[in-house]
């Protein structure tokens, strides 16, 4: 309430963030930039479109301010770069920028994004179809690089799903063992990718994504379509790497 004769105070940070409707990302965004977008979407309780992709991390303050006025947040660009903010990740910048109290799973996400930046923590599960690893490579393939917005949307869904599973939004009538009878075609592809058979539900792998959606009650056909997207992307990247090695040799 505004009392006559009093100067109106600046809007609270939580009021300001409600105006965001989109984000700008660096071209070929990786796991950290996408998790930063997901965290912001959770703070705002809305999906954020990708306004544009920047060709460089450098962005003048005036450009960032202009984007702010039209409701667009620049993730890890210009003065918002995590290294300039003395943070470990773009995801941590978002967490600190908006000052929203994190859930336990959101805090874990911030930590994983930061550790992945520092050591490539999530990229080592290549044969488990690590989605952060796929993101590092897939844009070099024309079909994916030409539609970055779709790659971001698909990866954002992976992160949102991981968070929902961690927060126990689960269908308790579904058992993990049922995955092997419900999706034998997908399981066969996972086994072919990792002949050792040591399949584990590592963070942000295609197999983990399948399990998380299953327990969240996502329809089987949607699970097959979404997981199939990452299986195919992984195969395309592996094929491209093998072809590059062949040509180099």
N, C-alpha and C positions, 0 to 999 in steps of 0.2 A: 504494500500500500504506500502511495506517495502522499506525504502530508504537505499541504500548501505552505509555501515559504521555505521549504527545505530543498536543498540541492539533491537531485537524484543521484544515487551512488552508481558506479559502473556495474554492469550486469555481472553476476557471479559466473565463474568458469563453467559451471554446469549448464547455465543458460546459454552461454556462447556456443558450446559444442552442439546444441540442438539445431543450429543453423546449417551444419555441414550436410551436403547432399552428394559429394563426390570427392575423389582423391586424384592427385597426380603421382605417378610412379615413374621411376627410372625405366628406360626401355629394357626389356628382358628382365623383369623383376624376379628376384629369388625368394627363397623361403622367408627370410626375415621381413622383407617389404610386404609380403602377402600376410604374414601373421600380424604385422602392425595394422594393416587394413582390417583384418578380422577383429582384432581387439577394439579398434575404434567403432566398428559396426556394433559390437556388443555394448559398448558404452552408450551408443546412440539408440540402440534397439531398432536399427534400420539397415537395409542393404545400401552400400555406397557404390555408385557406378564409377568407372574409371573415366575421368574427364579427359586425360591425355597421358601420353608417355613422353618423358623428357629424354633428350639425347645425351645430356650431361648432368652430373651431380651438381654442377655449379648453377645457382639460380639467385639472381639479385633479390635483395630484401623487398624492393618495390614490386617485383613480380609475385613474391609470396604474399605480400599484403593485398595485391590486386586479386589474387585467387581467393584469399580469405573473405573478401567483400562479396564474392559471389558464391560462398559456401563450399569452397574446395580446399582441402588440406593437402599440402605438399609433403609426402612421406619421404624422409631421408634425402631431401634436396636442399641445397643452399644452407641457410643457417639451421635448418632442421636435421642436418646430418648428425648421426649419433656420435661420431667422433668429436664434432664441434660442441656437442651437448655434454661431453664427458660421460657418455653412456656406453654400454656394451653392444647395443643393438637398436635398430629403429623401433622395434617392439617396446623396448624399455623407454624410449623417448615418448611414445604415445602414452604409456602407463603413467609416466611422471607429468607429462604435459597437462593431462586432464584430471589428474588427482582423484580418480575414482578408486574406491577400495576394491582390490582384486579378490576374486574367489581363489580358492586353493588351486584349482586347475589353471586359471589365468596366470597366477604367479609362476606355476610350473612351466607354462608356455613361454613366458618372458625369459625364464632361466634357460630353457632349451634353445631358444632363438639366440641368446647371447653366447652360450657355449658352442653352438654350431658356427657362429661367426669366428670364434676364437680358435677352434680346433677341428672344424669339419665333423663334429660329433655325429650328425645325422646322415652324413654322406657315405659312411663306410659300409652301409648295408646295401651294397650295389646288387648283389644276387637276390636280396629280399625285395628288390624293386623299390628302393628308397625314392620317395617322391621329391625330397629336396635335391637329391643327386640328379634325378631326371630333369628338374627345373634348370639346373646349371647347364644342361646340354641341349635341351629339346628345341630351344628357339633357333638354333642353327639349321634346323630342318624347315624348309620353306613353308610347309603346310601349317606348322605351329607358329613360326615367326611372323607369318602374315596375319595371324589372328590372336594376338597377345591377350586381348580382353577375354577370350574364351579360355585360354590357359589359366589366367588369373581367377576366373570364376570357378573353374574346376578345382584348382588348388585351394581356393578359399573354402569350398565345400568340405574338403578333406579336413581342414583345420577346425571348422565349425563342428564337424562330426566328432572329431577327437575330443573337443571340449565337452560336448553334450554327453558323450560316453563317460568321460571322467566324472561328470557331475551326476552320473547314475540315472540318466533318463532312459531306462532300459525296459524292454519287453521281456519279462521273466519267464514267458512261455517258450522262449527261444533258447536253445542250448548251442554252445560253440561246436559240439560234435556234429550237429546237424548240417554245418557248412559243407562237409565233405560229401553228403548225399544230395544237398540242394544245388551245389555248384561244382559238379565233377569236372566240367570243362575248364573252369577257372583253376581249380586245384591242380589239374594236369599241367597247366601252363606254369604254375608256381613251382611244381616239382621239376619240370624241365629246366627252369631257370636255376634251380639249386639242386643238382642231382644228389648231393649229400643227404638230402631229406631233412636236414636240421632246420625245419621251418619254425620261426618264432615270430611273435607279434610285436616286432620292434616299432618304436614310435614312427609314425608317418611313412609306413611302408604300405604297398598296395594290399598285402595280406591283412595287415592291421585294419586298414580302411574297410575292407570287406567285412571283417568281424564286427567292427564298431557299428556299421550300418545295420548289420543283421540283428544285433541286440537292441538297436533303436527302433526296430520294427519297420524299416524301410522295405517297400515291396521288392520282391526278388528280381523283377525285370529291371528296375532302376539300379539295384546293386550291380547286376551283371553289366549294364551299360556304363556306369560310372567307373567300376573297377576295370572293365575292359578297355576303357580309354587309357588308363595308366599302364596297363599291360602292353598295349600296342605302342604307346609312347616309349616305354622302356625298350621294347624290341627294335623300334625304329632307331633309337639312339645307339643301341649296341651294334646294329647293322651298319650304321653310318661310321661308327668308330672302327669297326673291322674293315670297312671299305677304305677308310682313310689310311689305315695301317698298311693295307695291301698296296695302295698306290704309292705310299711313301717308300715301302720296301723296294 
